[in-house]
Amino acid sequence: MAHTRRGREYRQVAAGAIGLLVIGAATAGAAMAATGPAAAGPSWKIAKSIRTGADGQFTAVVATGKTTGWAFTGSDFSAPPAAYQFSGSSWRKVSFPGNKDEQVVTAAATSPSNVWAFEQGFGTSSRVLKYNGRGWSVVRTFADEIADATVLASNDVWVYGEAAIPGVQPALGVWHYNGSSWRQVSTSVQGGSALSATSVWGFNGVNVEHWNGAKWTATSLKSLLPAKSPQGLNDPGIVGVLALSKTNVFAIGSGGQEDEGGPVAVLHFNGTKWTKFAQGQFGNGPGPQFSYDGNGGLWLPMLGASGGTSYLVHYFDGKLTKAALPVAAAKITVSAVARVPGSAVQIAGGFTHAAGNLGGNVVAVLLKYS
């Protein structure tokens, strides 16, 4: 089958953990084991481990400051998602209004008192939740699937939906929240990443699209994507976008190969033109929570094809490399990566498991890169 969009792909990691097929973006990526003594400099380490159930994992993370943040477990069909808050030096479980058959697919924040979690339902509605420094509340419920979101302020929130499933479910499109009401500004664009209310990036098929506050303008990146197979066994397209400034926008492409997944391509916009920076075969992905590394690169959680070994991939200076993690590649899946504001420090969430078995000996884990 051709590649599907990020939310559904990554959501199926949980299903794979209990014996269903793992396809590969709503939401989990992965890792590579360190092969020798730890090198000097920054490295990934496990910061928290929790046994949450046979298919439990950390599905979304967000740093709200250098010593504050949030992480969300989910994917266990027998229990609702849970929230863990980091403050000072430790993680603690706190009250969270999650429902069964929901998963937090991404989270975003502008401060410790303006934190947002975006839930996708397993065949149910999607929800937007907000933490105001005292507690969580539900802000909005959507009938269709949320894939990603951007939070610029408490009154400037962008929600992006999954691609449509013909005959089954329409696309959510793009919605904007101004603090009091919601407005749909697209019925088809996916993605995305917002810089302001008049500069929003999204994607749709082989196109990236830009919203200027009044209209969307599409640009085809087909020539920069992995080639279409003559046999029709792949479906190249854009699967992610991250806007850092008007002259620094990343788009992630995928070849959408039926069996292997990928290849993944890192594309970049300098304010004038799009260029391909790198391409490599690492499976499917990334999920909605890939991250800027603070130094010109990216951290990309990539799912192994058909439940195979996954990798956390680092893009830097024109190269894609598998990250060294504290657990062997066949025993860990990373779902989400988030940058600590103003630094190169990263937090990541996922789960460890038996070698080559997503449903065996599952332990939800949080990792830190510093």
N, C-alpha and C positions, 0 to 999 in steps of 0.2 A: 504494500500500500504506500501511497505517497505520504510525505511528512505532514503531520497535523500541527496545530499551533501549540504554543508553549504551555498554556495552562493545562490542557488536556493531557499532553505528553507527561508532564511532571506529576500531575495528580495520579497517573497510573503507576508510579513507583510503588505507592501504597498497595494498589491492587496486585502488583507483581509479588509483593511480599507475602501474599496469601495465596499465590498460585495462579494469578491471572497474568496475561501478557503484559510486559513492560515495553512500551513503544519508545519512549524517550523524549518538554518545556514546561505540564503545569507543575510538577516541580520537584526535581532533585538532580543533582550533578554529582561529581565524584572526585577520586583522588588517586594518588600514587604513593607508594611506600618509600620512605627514605632507605637508601641502599648502603649506607655506611655511617660512620660517625657524623654527628650533627656538625654542619659547617658553621663558621662564625657568621654572625649577622642575624637578620630576622628569620624566624622559622614558624611553622604551624605547630601548635600544641593543643591537646584536648583540655578544655577549661571546665566542662561540666558533662557528666554522664547520668542518664536517668532511664530506668526501665519503665517504659510507658505502655507496653503491650506488644502483641505479636507483629503489628505493623505500624508502631508508633515511631515518630521521628520529629526533629525540629524542621518545620517547613518554611519558616520565615524569621528573619532577624532584622533589627534596626538599632543603630547606635544613636543615642540622643545627646551624647556628650562624651568626654574622655573617660568618665567614670559612671555613666548611666546608659541603660539600653533595655531592649525587650527582645524576647524570643518566644516563639509559639510552637507548641507541639500539636500533632494531629495525625490524621490518616488512620486512626484506630476506629473502626466502624462501631465499636461497642461503647465509645465514650466521646464526648464533645472535645474540641480543641482546648488546650490550656495555655495560660500565659505565664511567663517567668520574667521577673523584673530584676535588672542588675543595678545595684546602687552601692558605690564604694568599692567593695571587693568580693561580693558574693551574689549568686543568683537565688531568688526565692520565688516560689509559686504564689500567685495572687489571684483574686477573684476575677473571672472573665466570663462574659455572657455568651459563650459559644454554644452552638447546638450540635446534636449528633448529626452525622452525615455532612459535616462542613469541614473545610480545611482553610487555614489562613494561607493564601497564596503569595501575599506580599505585605510589607508593612513600611511605613514612612513616617517621618517626624521632622519638625523644625525646632523643637525644644523638648525638655522633659515633661512639659505640661501641654504639649500639642502632638500627640502620638496617634496614628491611624493604623488600623488593621483592616484588611480587605479579604473577605471570606468567599470562597466558591463552594457551592453545594454539590453533593453527589446526586445529581438528578433533581435538586431542589433549587430554590432561589439563592442569589448571592446577596451578601450584606456588607455594609460599610460601618465600621465601629470606630469610636473616638475615645481617647483617654485625655482628660482635662487636668491631670495632676492629682485628682482625688478618686476617680473611678471611671469605668468604661460604660458607654451608652451606645445604642444603635442609632445611627444617623440616617441611613437609607437602606431600603431593600430593593433589589432589582430582580426581575423575573429571569434574566438571562445571565450568562457567565462573565464574571470579572476575570480579566487576565493580568492587569497591571494597573499601576496608579502613580501619580506624582502629587506630593503635598508641598506647596510653596508657602502657604500660610493657612491659618484657621479658616480664612474666607477665600482661599484660592486652591481648590483641590480638583484634580483631574483623574477620571476613571476611564479605563480602556477595556473593551470587551474582547472576547474570543471571536474567531472567524465563525461565520454561520455554518450550521450543518443543514444542507439542503433538505427540505421536507421534514426537518425535526425541530430545529431551533434557529431563530434569527440571530444575527450579530447584535451585541449590545451597542456597538459603536463607541463614541466618545462623549462623555458627560462632564460638565463643569459645575462646581459648587461654589457659590459666591458668599457663603456664610448664612444665607437664608433660603435659597432656592437652587434647584438643579435645572440645568439647561442642556439638552442634547445638541451637540454641534457637528456630529457625523453619525451616519447609520452604518458605515462600513469600515472606516479606518480603525486599525488596531494599533498596538504599541503600548506605550510610547514614552515620551519624556518632554516635560514642559520647562521652559525657561521663564516664561511670564504669561500673562493672559493674552498677549499678542504674539507669542512665539512658542508654538507647540509642535513637536515632531511625532509622527506616527508612521505606520506602514500598512501596506495592503498588497499582498502578492509580491511581485518583483519591484514594487514602487515604494519609495519613501515619500511621505506627504508632510507639508508644512502649513500650519494654521497661523495666519497673521492677525487674527481677531475678527476677520470678516469672511475669509474663504480659505479653502485648502488648495494647495498647489502640489501636484504630483510630479516626481522625477523618477524615471525608470533607471534602475541599477542592474538591469538584466545582463548587460555586458560585463559587469564585474562579479557576477555570481558564478558558482560552479556550473559547468555546462549541462544542458539538458541531455539526458540519455536518448540515443536513437530508438532504444527499445521501450522507452516510456516508463522506466522503472525508478524514476526519481522526479522530484517536484521542487526545483530551486525556488527560493523565495527569501524575503527578509523576515527574520524571527525576533529581532530585538533592536532597540535604538536607545542611545544614551546621549543626551545633549548636555554638555558642560558649559558651553558659551556659544555665541553666534558664529564663531570661527573654529569651534572644536566640538564636532558631533560625530559619534560613532554609530554605525549600523552593523548588525551582525546578520550575515547571510548563512543559509544552509542549502546544501545540495539536495536534502530530503531523500537520500537513497533508501530504497525499500528495505534492504536487509542491514547494511552497515550503518545507516544514519549518516548525516553530514554529506560531504565535508563542511566544516565551518569556515567562514570567511570573515575577516575583520575589515570593514570598510570605513573610510573617514572623509568628513567634509570640512574643508578649511575656510569656509565662508564663500568660496568661489566655485570649487569643483570637488567631485567625489573621486577617491582613489582607493584601490585595494592595497591594504597594508600587509596582510598575511592570509594564508589558507592552510588547513591541515585536517587530517582524518582523526577525529576523536569521538565519534558517535553523534548523538543528538543533543541539541541544546543551543544556547544556554537557557535556563529558566528565567522568569521575570526578575529575579534578584541576582544579576551579575553586577560587578562593582568596578568603579574606577580605583586604580591602585595608588593614586596620589602622586604618581611620578611619570605620567604619560602613558601608562599601560592599563590593562584590564585583568580581572579575575573572572573566569568563565566556568561555571559548573556544567559539566557535560555528562549526559547519561550514556551508558553502554548500550549498544544496539541489542534489542531483544533480551534485555536483562543481563547483558554481559558486563564486563569490568568497565567502570566509569572512571572519569578523571576530573580533577580540578585543574584547569588549564590556565596558565599565565601568558597573556600577550604582553610583549615589551620589545620595543625597538625593532619591529619588523619580524619578530619570531614568536611562535607558539610553542610552549614547553609544558610538560606535565609537572605539576607541583609535587614536591616531596611532602608527604603527610606522615603523621606518627603511627598510622595503621596501614597494613598492606593494601594495595589497590583493590584486590578482590574482596576485601572485608569492610569497605567503607563506601558510602554514598553521601555526597554533599549536595544539599538542596538549595542553599541560599548563601550569598556572601554580601556583607555590607561594610562600608568604610566608616571608621570613626572620624567624625568631622575634623577637618584641618590637619590630618595626619595620614601616614601610610599604614597605620594599624587597621586590621580587618577583623571582623567576627564572622563566623560561618556556622551554619546548622545543617544537620543531616542525621545519619545513623550508622552505626557499625553493625555487622551481621556476620554470619558464618561465610566462609570463603565460597563465593559463587552462588550463595543462597540468600536472597533478600529476605526470606521469611524465617531464617534460623538464627537464634541467639541475638535477637534485635535489641539494641541499646541506643536510645536517642543521645546524640552528642552535640555539644557546642565546642567550636574551636576558635582559637585566637592566633592571629599572625602579628608578631611584634618582635 
